[in-house]
Amino acid sequence: MGKGCPYGTHRVIEPKGLLPQPAWKIDNSMEIYDNEVLIDVEVLNIDSASFTQIEEEAGGDEARIAEIMLGIVKERGKHHNPNTGSGGMLIGKVEKIGADLQGVRDLAVGQRLATLVSLSLTPLRIDKIKKIHKDIDQVEIDGKAVLFESGIYAVLPEDLPQTLSLAVLDVAGAAAQTAKLVKPGDKVVIIGAGGKSGLLCLHEARKRAGVTGQVIGIAPREASKKRAESTGLCDAVLMADAADALDVMRKVEDATGGALADVTINCVNIQNTELSSILATRDGGIVYYFSMATSFTSAALGAEGVGKDVNMIIGNGYTRDHAAISLNIMRESPVLRKIFEELYT
């Protein structure tokens, strides 16, 4: 096939000139270029915001969920939810390595890996949806995918179950970014503390803020509140609707003695939570939006509208060593590993 663009632009069908992620449609034919890797896909881990939207559209019906997913891939050549703009990630076995990448990467045919690039840019073909795990946003399939030369991945560790590794790697950027942002003594608020990314962020926030810091979790329901509390990582867990900005602000004010958060991390999978994060944060503080349901427009104009001078960071799913940092949490924390094994294996 010859050599394609390292970033995959040779796969873009429309609009021409874009990279694969923002493009509407890409080529998902599975004859690979010399600088691509062909993957035999086993499991898709759909982004939480995307799966929630699909499940709601399908009314919870698994056959309809499968139909919607197949329709997205047929129309776009990738699993790029047009409603949320997000994708997810996958686990599979290396089936073929392009000539230019043989001996260059630490990959071998038959090796099992997880891609660390979004399904929203990954050429994907679904031949069959075998099983849908609604409780963990994972879908077993028969299918193929292509990893570009620039695509990052993690070879699956042998000491952790496959589904556990996939669940952790799907949100690896959240914990690693938390590790970079939180300083000793910081007051940290994590919205969505009982969810997958929120639990990992609790670990890193506690570790980095230290005994002089304060870690506050916010959860929408009693079950997720108890889950966050069971980690022993929080100074307080508040139950609140993340879309109710004033309620969140008041509860954080009470918990921090009026100081508000130095760092707020938004890990929820629903819309309209931008202002809750902003109002919970002190002037000059940091708001990190890991949530793929975040609207940049709502965040920017919302902060302006309430006169809040906060530093807002749009979540980057990648930061250096994020896979190693996040997987190591499962080794560092027996409590979190037990929770994740109960939820995701």
N, C-alpha and C positions, 0 to 999 in steps of 0.2 A: 504493500500500500504506500510505501514511502514515509517520509517524516511529516508529522503534523505540527501545528503550533503547540508549544509546551503548555499553554493555557487552554487549549481546546477550541480555539476559534474556528478551526477547520470543520468542526462539527455543527456550527451554527447554521440553521436554515433560515430563520427570520427572527428579528430584523438583522440583516447582514451588518457587520461592523461591531456588533456587541460581543461581549464575552458570554460563555455558556450560561452563567447564573442569571443575569438579567434578560437573556434572550427568551422569546416566547416559545420557540420550537428548536430542538436540536436533532441531529441525526443519531438514531439509536441502532443503526445496523451494527452487527457484532463482528464484522471483519476488521481487525484492529490495525492501526498504523504502527510503524516501527518503534515509535516512542509512547506506546500505550500498553496497558496491562488488561487482559480479559479476566473477569472474575465470574465464577459460578456461584450465584447468589443463593444463600440459604435463608437469611432473615433480614427483613427491613425493620428498622426502629424508626417509626414515623415521629417527627417532631410533635411535641405535646400539643402545641397550639393548633397544628394542622390536623392531628388525629381527633382532637376535641371537636373541631369544626366539622370534619367529615362524619363523625359519629352523630352529631346533632342533626346534620342534614339528612342522614340515613335513618333517623329515628331509632338508633340503636340496633337496627337490623343488620346482621352480619353479611347477608347476601348483597344488600344494598351498599354496605361499606366496600365490599370487594368490587362491585360494579363501578362505584365512584373512583376508586383507586385505578382500576384498569382503564377507565375513561381518561383520567389525567395523563397516564403514561402514553396511551394511544395518541392523544391529541398533541402532547408536548415532547415526547421522546425522553422524558424524565419525570420523576415524581415531584413536581413543583406545584403545590396547591395554589390555584389562582386567587383564592380568597384570603389566605394568610401570607402568601409569598414565601413560605418555608417548606422544607423537605424532610430531612432526617438523615439517617446513615444506614450502613448495611454491614453484615457479616457474610463472608463467603470464602471459597477456596480459589487460589490462583490457578487458572486454567491454562493461560498462555502469556508469555512475556515477549514483548516486541523486541526485534533484533537489536535496536539501539540501547535497550535497557538491560540486556542480559549481562550479568557480571558487574553491573553498575550499582544496582540496588540489592539490599539484603533480602531478596525474595527468591523463592524457588517454587516450581510448579507443585501443586498439592498443599502448599502452606495455607493455613487459615489466618485471615486478617480481618480487621475492621477498618473501613474507610473513615477518615477524619475530615472528609469534605462533604458538603451537603448533597443530599439527593436532588436538590433543586438545580444542580449543575452537572449531575452524573448521568451519562447515557445509560438508560435502563430498559430492559425488555422483560416483561412479566409473562411467562408461559402459563403459569397456574398459581392461583392463591390456594395454599393447602390448609392453613389454619390462621385464624385471627385471635390474638390475645388482647381483648379490649382493655383488660385491667392494667396492662403494662405497655400499651401502644406498639406492640410488636406483631409482625405478620410474617409467617413462614411462607416462602414461595419457591417455585422452580423458576429460574430466570437467569439472565446474564447482565453484567454491567461492565463499564469501561472506566479505568482510572487513567487520568491524563498524566503526562510526565511530571507536571507540577503538583499532582495530587498527593496529599499526605495520608498516612495510614499507620496503624499499629498492629504489629504481629501479636496475636492473642497470647496472653501469659498462660502458662501451664498450671499455675497454682490457684487460678480463679475459674469458676464455672463460666461457660461461654455467655449465657444470657445475662449473668451478673456483669461481666466485662462490657457487654454491649450497652447495658443500661448506664453504666458509669461513663463510658467513652462518649455516649451521645451528648452528655452535658459537661464534658471535661473542661471546656473553657471557663465555666462559671467559677469553679473552685480555684483554678489557677489564677484567674483575674483577681479573685478575692484575696489570694495570697499576696498579690502585687500591690493592692490598693490599701489594705488595712495595716495601720501602724499601731505600735504599743500604746495602750491607753485610749484608743478610739472607742466611741460609742457607735455600734454597728446595728442597723436594722435590716433584717432579711424578710422581705415580703414573699410569702409562699414558702415558709420555712419547713413545712412538713412534706414538701414534694421532693422529687428526685434531685434536682439541682440545688434546692434550698438546703437539704440535709448536708450535702457536701460543702456548701458554703458555710454552714454553721461550724463545721469542723475547722476550716481554715480561718474563719473569723475569730473563733475562740483561741486558736493557736497563735495568731498574729497579734490580737488585741491584748492578750495576756491577762494577768490577774488584776491589772489596773484598768482594763477596759470593761465595756459592757456590751453584751450580745443580746439583742432582743429579736425574737421571732414573731412573725404575724401569720396567722393561719385562719382560713375561712370557716372551718368546721371543727367540732369537738374531736373527731378522730385524728385529723391532721395536727391539731393542737397537742393532743396527747403523744403523738408520734415524735413531734419536735421536743416536747418535755422529756420524753424517755431517753433522749440522747445525753442528758446532763450537761449540755453545752450552752444552754441559755440562762441568762439571769432572769429573764421573764419571757413568757409566750403569751401574746395578746390575741384574742379572737376578734377578728374584724373582717368586714367585706372590703377587699382591696380596691374596689371601685368607689368606695365612700371616702373621699379624700379628707373631709373635715373630721370624720370619726377616727380615721387612722391618725391624723395629726394630733388630735386631743389625747388619744391613748398613748402615743409616743411622748408627748409633752409630759404627761403624768409619770410615765416610766423613767424619764430622764431628768425629772425635776425642772422641766422647762428648757433644757439645753438643746433638745432635738439631736438628731443623728449626725455624726461626722461623716459616716458612709452609709448609704442606703443601697441595698442590692435587690432588684426586682426580678423575681424568678417565677412569676405567675404565668398562666396560659390563657388568660382572658383579657379582653380589651378594656380600655378606659381606666387604667390604673396609673397613668403617667403623673397626674397631679397628686395622688396619694404619696408617691415617692418624693416628689418635690417638696410638698408641705411638711413631710416628716423629717426633712433635712435642714440643718442650720445654714445660714448664709455663709458661703465659702466652702461648704461641704461638697461631697461627691455623691452623685447618683449614678449607679451602674445599672443599665437596662439590659439584663441578659434575656429577658422575655422576648420571644419572637412575635408577640402580639402587640408590641410597642409601636406607636405612631410617632415618628420623628416630628411631624407637624404639631401634634397635640402636646408633645413634650416641650418643644421650643416656644410655641406661642402660649402654652399654659404657664410656663415659668415667667414669661414676660407679663402675662396678664395678672399674676399675683405678686409681681415685684420681687421675685426670688432670684438672688445671684448665686446659683449653684453650678458646679461643673458637672455636666452630663456626658456620660460615656455610653455610646451605643454598643451593645454587647458584640464582641468579636469571638466567634466560636473557636478561634485559634490564638494561643499564646505559647511562647516557647516552653517545651517540656510539659505541656498541659496533660497529655495522656499519662505520662509517668507520675505526675503529681497526683492526679485524680485516682488512678488505680492504687497508688500507695496508701491512700486513705483507707481502703479496704483492708490493708495490712496493719495500719497504725491503730485503727479503731475497731475492736471486736464488737462494740455496740452497734455501730453503723453497718458493719458487715452483716450482723445478724438481721437487722432491719431490711437491708437490701436483699439478702437471701430469701427472706420471707415474702418480699414483694415481687421479686424479679426472677426467681429460679423455681 
